[in-house]
Amino acid sequence: MSQFDSVVTKLIPNLAEFQGNDLTVTTPIDGSTLATLRFNTPEEIEAIIAKSQAAFHAWREVPAPRRGELVRLLGNKLREYKEDLSQLVTLECGKIIEEGRGEVQEMIDICDFAVGLSRQLYGLTIQSERPNHTMQENWLPLGPVGIISAFNFPVAVWSWNAALAFVCGDSTIWKPSEKTPLTAIAVQNILNEVLKDFPEAPEGLSQIFIGDAKGGNQMVEDHRIPLISATGSTRMGSIVGPKVAARFGRSLLELGGNNAIIVTPSADLAVAIPSILFGSVGTAGQRCTTTRRVFVHESIIDKVFETLKSAYLQIGSSKVGNPLESSTLVGPVIDQEAFDNMQSAIERIKPHAQEIVGGLQLLADSGGYYAHPCLVRLSDHPEVIHTETFAPLTYLIPYSDLADAMTMHNSVPQGLSSAIMTTDVREAEFFKRHSDCGIANVNIGTSGAEIGGAFGGEKETGGGRESGSDSWKFYMRRQTSTTYFGQDRPALAQGITFDV
């Protein structure tokens, strides 16, 4: 028995249905076991896919505003369960409870966004060159959507995809991270409460399965699933993307980031320092948008470093701990592998470092892996930091010319999030035009995106866009339709004559 059993069983009273010996689920808080689960068999996954395809055929016939009503009810149900689900998110992935609540709020926000979207999904009217012809561009439901989520945002990423997929007329199949399957089961249970009272919702509209890479591969390679949305490492994306492309499917990839902030001489440090801190150590450095690199103008780098150093020492001395406690700012990393990767990265950077602050293990007797967030001051931008380390490890790098800073900024293979701290509008506009990332912020950090904007990045980040703006188009198929409404023989395009 775990001290956290009540948190789990409150949202998953049917836990026995999923129990087995294939997967041990632990909490990063103290390493204790939360549950032991079984993997779905290949036969069960096959049945899930077949059921999802049948559900799609029924759901696509339901008017989009009515589909939006289902998502509205889901948002309300999430409001009802917000605190319970936030506790489970924190318990299973280790982020502090305040961020757990923020993640569930993201789910609610995307539901609200999708409800409005359900009365839009706009097409186009296009002018025809031919008399008595009209052209339209229509958006139609796509099909079952396969969702692969990562441990660090165990529920929000599903909601970004599912809320849009549902209003677009698609069914969903969710394979959660093996590190955070319980939150997925809980979310499915919450959704089931809505589905049972929604007569238009077909059986199998939303399904989950628990599995390893082999189970995920079965979904990825199945031609009945036209879209695979996968969030995770660049390594994972490099496997998923080609396999989906080989069967001419679509993939929406949201992968790694090696995000940077540029701090210019005109920056307001009262704005910049908090942004750097949250971006670097929030979620124990385990966001895809975590700030990994900070380029600081040489005229102010001493002041910035000393200010950050003081904050890092304060965080390490009193703010790292149990993420369920309100005073904690930094919880554990997800597991020993994550901690070991952080230590290896610190060892690799030591020959280049001018000074290293933090980085050691804290609370070693807790059963979890708690790390003192690490700040490394460098004199240049070595190749070794081109690889992302998914931990609270940040590099401080001097620059003298903004163009040179942009060159270093863009030199890494990832292209997710970026930011500049400046009060000079010319610097801000130069940065936005030259950052090669999908997100380019001014006077806010690299983390904490709102759902209204499209979320994703370029290069090895994968090129996908989730959440807001026109990301919904990923979940639909585009159709161009021409209608002739005249009475004479219709004209051919391009003035072609074809008389028999």
Secondary structure, DSSP 8 states (H G I E B T S, - for coil): --TTHHHHHHH-TTGGGGEEEEEEEE-TTT--EEEEE----HHHHHHHHHHHHHHHHHHTTS-HHHHHHHHHHHHHHHHHTHHHHHHHHHHHH---HHHHHHHHHHHHHHHHHHHHHTT----EEE--SSTTEEEEEEEEE---EEEE--SSSTTHHHHHHHHHHHHHT--EEEE--TT-HHHHHHHHHHHHHHHTT-TTS-TTSEEE----HHHHHHHHT-TT--EEEEES-HHHHHHHHHHHHHTT-EEEEE----EEEEE-TT--HHHHHHHHHHHHHGGGG-STT-EEEEEEETTTHHHHHHHHHHHHHHHHHHTBS-TTSTT-SB--BSSHHHHHHHHHHHHHHGGGEEEEE--SEE-GGGSSBEE--EEEEESS--GGGGS--SSSEEEEEEES-HHHHHHHHTTSSEESEEEEE-S-HHHHHHHHHH--SSEEEESS-SS---TTSEE--EETT-S--EESTTGGGGGEEEEEEEEE--SS----GGG-----
